[in-house]
């Protein structure tokens, strides 16, 4: 889930203009016009600074985006050291406080941005205060201008946007200070394992050190999958936040709030991962497999940013497909049960999304069109990732062919050519996996929750203060059904288990009934595309036990029977004859719908589930 907006923005890119044919006026191969233009660049002063407390920007006061830039850079070997250095120092960014600029960390000092000819296109080059190259980007010049630069800086949700304009040609960078970053996160403690650091505001009982240990073993798959080499001393870093307010603040600071619905992202600016870790950590804690996958997924993006940074320009579908397969392979390496759970869930979701029109069509996937269903998009990405990993030599070859290109449109063109030559079409990949998935009905379809299965027990975790559920991956084949099994409440903060009935979904809508079971009450609700309506409430004379005399959580038998024709729903619970029966005045079809179990503001456990 990467920060998709590229923070170095170069406008008006195209194939570039042919330089006019002129007789050489100098023995060194530069024309008189080129030499005159270079003299102006070398002797130019600097524009007035655009200043803030943390960072300022200025530019060489010369028309550097003149058409001569392209022709002169093509004659790099003929330039003097003074001329070459002047072209490599077109912009100065003075950093006053530590932070991040573009996608690399910066410390106080002057960073420079300049221009040179690359193998495939013109390049932008960022150098640190010691003259070391810290970033190489790509550009083309479609139409030159003789305008001198104008610099500016803006504040955007806590970030600072730095900008230089030469007429119609615009360059921009984003900077965020470390202080603003740390203020948004609050107090976090680091847990280390191998080359992984997990920062969290959760206590040790949340098992954060165990998460770091698992991830330190899982991330080793990235180098094998993607190629590339991490910088010496590199550490994977992720912020695992138990406080939603902190996640919201850092999301707004770094992306403008783009990942509020995801609950996780890797920042294009800092190269670090940020997750709202909502599963409850108290009691008998077990890390849900779906959440472990998300963490490993985000670590994959960090690997690409540092080991193969050129791929940050690759299309979203390719980056997310690689991240999904890296996460699946990482789970396979460190937790076989979690890996099987995740694979089964994606297969179940594939069938579900296709059935309900939520699977993006191949042309939308390739075109990086936004999907109405985030589950549908990432399920498709997982399927494509499985196909890519099935031919790892071809994947590496495809990446190696893309890497030399610093322009997104060139990378995409090369990627599509190589993909079409080495792999089946995306449509056939999806169809083949879908056919196989229909034969393996295991797995859950989750909605705002984490699901884990261990030794026959299904654990459902939902966000604090919210509700989530998981659907049985079997559509109801008629107007009646019975769901039975055993359940166990969480004893804090407020025990509630949910039963989902008549769940129906389309590409953009969903509706269902829900029975909320509390120790002393059962309530029937209707949800129509997010609008809730309370239908009936049933109150018991005594509370259902949540724990026994020794404080141990109690398992209870349950059976939920629904008849759409009669308009009846009956929930029997426990061994004392306790039940709740609801007579519905409106018809709610069960045919082709789904049934499931969930929880509100906590954790719930289920076993021996049976759908008839």
PEKARA-V234612 format. One record per helix or strand of 2 or more residues. SS is the DSSP state (helix for helix, strand for strand). FROM is the first residue (numbers start at 1). TO is the last residue. If there is no record, write none. Layout:
BEGIN
ss:SS from:FROM to:TO
ss:SS from:FROM to:TO
END
This chain:
BEGIN
ss:strand from:9 to:10
ss:helix from:32 to:43
ss:strand from:50 to:51
ss:strand from:55 to:60
ss:helix from:68 to:73
ss:helix from:76 to:78
ss:helix from:81 to:87
ss:strand from:91 to:95
ss:strand from:99 to:101
ss:strand from:104 to:106
ss:strand from:109 to:117
ss:strand from:122 to:127
ss:strand from:133 to:139
ss:strand from:150 to:156
ss:strand from:159 to:166
ss:strand from:169 to:177
ss:helix from:178 to:185
ss:strand from:189 to:193
ss:strand from:196 to:200
ss:helix from:204 to:206
ss:helix from:208 to:218
ss:helix from:221 to:226
ss:strand from:236 to:241
ss:helix from:244 to:255
ss:strand from:264 to:266
ss:strand from:273 to:276
ss:helix from:289 to:307
ss:helix from:309 to:313
ss:helix from:316 to:334
ss:helix from:336 to:355
ss:helix from:362 to:366
ss:helix from:374 to:390
ss:helix from:392 to:403
ss:helix from:408 to:422
ss:helix from:426 to:437
ss:strand from:444 to:447
ss:strand from:449 to:454
ss:strand from:457 to:462
ss:strand from:467 to:472
ss:strand from:480 to:488
ss:strand from:497 to:505
ss:strand from:510 to:518
ss:strand from:521 to:528
ss:strand from:531 to:539
ss:strand from:556 to:563
ss:strand from:568 to:573
ss:strand from:578 to:583
ss:strand from:594 to:600
ss:strand from:603 to:611
END
